[in-house]
Amino acid sequence: MTTESLPTPRTPDSAQAPALRWGVLGTGWIADTFVRSLHAHTRQVVQAVGSRTLESAERAARAWEAPVAHGSYEALVADPDVDVVYVATPHNYHLPHALLAIEAGKHVLVEKPVGLDAAEARAIGDAAERAGVFCMEAMWTLFLPKFDVVRQLLTDGVLGRIVIAQADMGERFDPPHRVTQVDLAGGPLLDLGTYAATFATWVLGEPDEVTAVATPGPGGVNGQLAVALRTASGAIGSLHTSILADSATTANVIGTEGRIDLGTRYYLPGPMTLHQRCGPTLSWSEPMVEHAALHFEAAEVARRIVGGATGSPLRPWADTVATLELMDRVRAATGLDFEEARAVRGL
Ligand SMILES: NC(=O)c1ccc[n+]([C@@H]2O[C@H](COP(=O)([O-])OP(=O)(O)OC[C@H]3O[C@@H](n4cnc5c(N)ncnc54)[C@H](OP(=O)(O)O)[C@@H]3O)[C@@H](O)[C@H]2O)c1
């Protein structure tokens, strides 16, 4: 099927989402960026901040106009005025911190990747199911209006049979950044690579075969890696991710009847083009507001929780697990284990 126009995104207005009281667990870069987006675009209430020290909790609470500062994560999750906890600590702490919130009876939005491997993702999903709380990965790209246009094009079969998905994500990071630290599960795979792995599994589903090669990076972490995969239907995926250099960071989906090119920094709001074999070339453009668009995922969380759901169909937990399963296979192929990052948690 060809199309004469791009579908309209079905993304609701974030400002209309019902207001929940959020507890923010961790006060780093993404927590700050998330809160600023909430304030600018939603009615969500940043009720409380939890940090490892009271001093940094109070500093963040002042900056975020949050009424309550807690000097421990335990105190945050015990706060009866918090409806939902946003877990924004480094990757290897997502498992203990998500479980802390879930076991306190809180709904959770967990930063990507939700764990070091699929087993950790399953443990969080199982705990949330037992507790009957909402649980979702903060894979915010999938909540952007642009991705709902792509979602509809894929669902409508505009590309014909999908044969190739390609994604790369490379950004140079130098020590002492978190992604160069072995004990924080550094390297590109779990960080930037999550986007490429998500894109591949979202478009192609579970692969039959996965191969990968890797290059060492600073501080003993992995520096970059490339992945080739094939599905049972014969579709192939090609991914690479690096912390050694800034790559074009593009993605595309190629089918027998056309292709979608997602431009540079495809995981952010920005341009996208549909090329059709027998139809017009159609382009999507929008303001390139980068992480200011984090509010779309938060609004989705609020709508689903108020509606009584325990997850979102836009990023089901099973898809989160499937993405980590792909990354487990990449780790197996390249010998990455994240043992130091597991050990420091003392679990
Ligand atoms: N969605 C996105 O676009 C996006 C972008 C960047 C990062 N992320 C994800 O968000 C998570 C956090 O990344 P970030 O860049 O915000 O990191 P960051 O700036 O280093 O902040 C992490 C925060 O976690 C807390 N923390 C707890 N244990 C820690 C430890 N042992 N070492 C360091 N910090 C610790 C700290 O808060 P307190 O001191 O207050 O306790 C710290 O400020 C990562 O998993 C990353 O993948 C997502």
Ligand as a Chemical Component Dictionary entry (heavy atoms), coordinates in Angstrom:
data_LIG
# 
_chem_comp.id                   LIG 
_chem_comp.type                 NON-POLYMER 
_chem_comp.pdbx_formal_charge   0 
_chem_comp.three_letter_code    LIG 
# 
loop_
_chem_comp_atom.comp_id 
_chem_comp_atom.atom_id 
_chem_comp_atom.alt_atom_id 
_chem_comp_atom.type_symbol 
_chem_comp_atom.charge 
_chem_comp_atom.model_Cartn_x 
_chem_comp_atom.model_Cartn_y 
_chem_comp_atom.model_Cartn_z 
_chem_comp_atom.pdbx_ordinal 
LIG N1  N1  N 0  16.311 8.996  28.963 1  
LIG C1  C1  C 0  17.430 9.623  28.639 2  
LIG O1  O1  O 0  17.503 10.356 27.671 3  
LIG C2  C2  C 0  18.627 9.452  29.513 4  
LIG C3  C3  C 0  19.690 10.370 29.395 5  
LIG C4  C4  C 0  20.752 10.236 30.292 6  
LIG C5  C5  C 0  20.770 9.206  31.214 7  
LIG N2  N2  N 1  19.734 8.322  31.251 8  
LIG C6  C6  C 0  19.752 7.203  32.203 9  
LIG O2  O2  O 0  19.565 7.736  33.508 10 
LIG C7  C7  C 0  20.401 7.074  34.443 11 
LIG C8  C8  C 0  21.198 8.146  35.185 12 
LIG O3  O3  O 0  22.020 8.834  34.272 13 
LIG P1  P1  P 0  22.555 10.334 34.559 14 
LIG O4  O4  O 0  23.272 10.743 33.328 15 
LIG O5  O5  O -1 21.483 11.188 35.094 16 
LIG O6  O6  O 0  23.620 10.035 35.701 17 
LIG P2  P2  P 0  24.211 11.030 36.787 18 
LIG O7  O7  O 0  24.132 12.435 36.310 19 
LIG O8  O8  O 0  25.539 10.484 37.161 20 
LIG O9  O9  O 0  23.202 10.891 38.015 21 
LIG C9  C9  C 0  22.967 9.679  38.667 22 
LIG C10 C10 C 0  22.415 9.950  40.067 23 
LIG O10 O10 O 0  22.225 8.696  40.700 24 
LIG C11 C11 C 0  22.472 8.781  42.069 25 
LIG N3  N3  N 0  23.391 7.698  42.478 26 
LIG C12 C12 C 0  23.085 6.671  43.297 27 
LIG N4  N4  N 0  24.109 5.848  43.442 28 
LIG C13 C13 C 0  25.135 6.359  42.738 29 
LIG C14 C14 C 0  26.489 5.973  42.540 30 
LIG N5  N5  N 0  27.015 4.890  43.117 31 
LIG N6  N6  N 0  27.257 6.737  41.731 32 
LIG C15 C15 C 0  26.754 7.820  41.149 33 
LIG N7  N7  N 0  25.467 8.257  41.302 34 
LIG C16 C16 C 0  24.670 7.528  42.102 35 
LIG C17 C17 C 0  23.051 10.165 42.336 36 
LIG O11 O11 O 0  22.005 10.935 42.933 37 
LIG P3  P3  P 0  22.054 11.335 44.479 38 
LIG O12 O12 O 0  23.475 11.771 44.750 39 
LIG O13 O13 O 0  21.078 12.428 44.567 40 
LIG O14 O14 O 0  21.673 10.145 45.289 41 
LIG C18 C18 C 0  23.376 10.723 40.966 42 
LIG O15 O15 O 0  23.180 12.106 40.880 43 
LIG C19 C19 C 0  21.263 6.089  33.652 44 
LIG O16 O16 O 0  20.784 4.787  33.832 45 
LIG C20 C20 C 0  21.088 6.507  32.204 46 
LIG O17 O17 O 0  21.040 5.418  31.294 47 
LIG C21 C21 C 0  18.674 8.442  30.447 48 
# 
loop_
_chem_comp_bond.comp_id 
_chem_comp_bond.atom_id_1 
_chem_comp_bond.atom_id_2 
_chem_comp_bond.value_order 
_chem_comp_bond.pdbx_ordinal 
LIG N1  C1  SING 1  
LIG C1  O1  DOUB 2  
LIG C1  C2  SING 3  
LIG C2  C3  SING 4  
LIG C2  C21 DOUB 5  
LIG C3  C4  DOUB 6  
LIG C4  C5  SING 7  
LIG C5  N2  DOUB 8  
LIG N2  C6  SING 9  
LIG N2  C21 SING 10 
LIG C6  O2  SING 11 
LIG C6  C20 SING 12 
LIG O2  C7  SING 13 
LIG C7  C8  SING 14 
LIG C7  C19 SING 15 
LIG C8  O3  SING 16 
LIG O3  P1  SING 17 
LIG P1  O4  DOUB 18 
LIG P1  O5  SING 19 
LIG P1  O6  SING 20 
LIG O6  P2  SING 21 
LIG P2  O7  DOUB 22 
LIG P2  O8  SING 23 
LIG P2  O9  SING 24 
LIG O9  C9  SING 25 
LIG C9  C10 SING 26 
LIG C10 O10 SING 27 
LIG C10 C18 SING 28 
LIG O10 C11 SING 29 
LIG C11 N3  SING 30 
LIG C11 C17 SING 31 
LIG N3  C12 SING 32 
LIG N3  C16 SING 33 
LIG C12 N4  DOUB 34 
LIG N4  C13 SING 35 
LIG C13 C14 SING 36 
LIG C13 C16 DOUB 37 
LIG C14 N5  SING 38 
LIG C14 N6  DOUB 39 
LIG N6  C15 SING 40 
LIG C15 N7  DOUB 41 
LIG N7  C16 SING 42 
LIG C17 O11 SING 43 
LIG C17 C18 SING 44 
LIG O11 P3  SING 45 
LIG P3  O12 DOUB 46 
LIG P3  O13 SING 47 
LIG P3  O14 SING 48 
LIG C18 O15 SING 49 
LIG C19 O16 SING 50 
LIG C19 C20 SING 51 
LIG C20 O17 SING 52 
# 
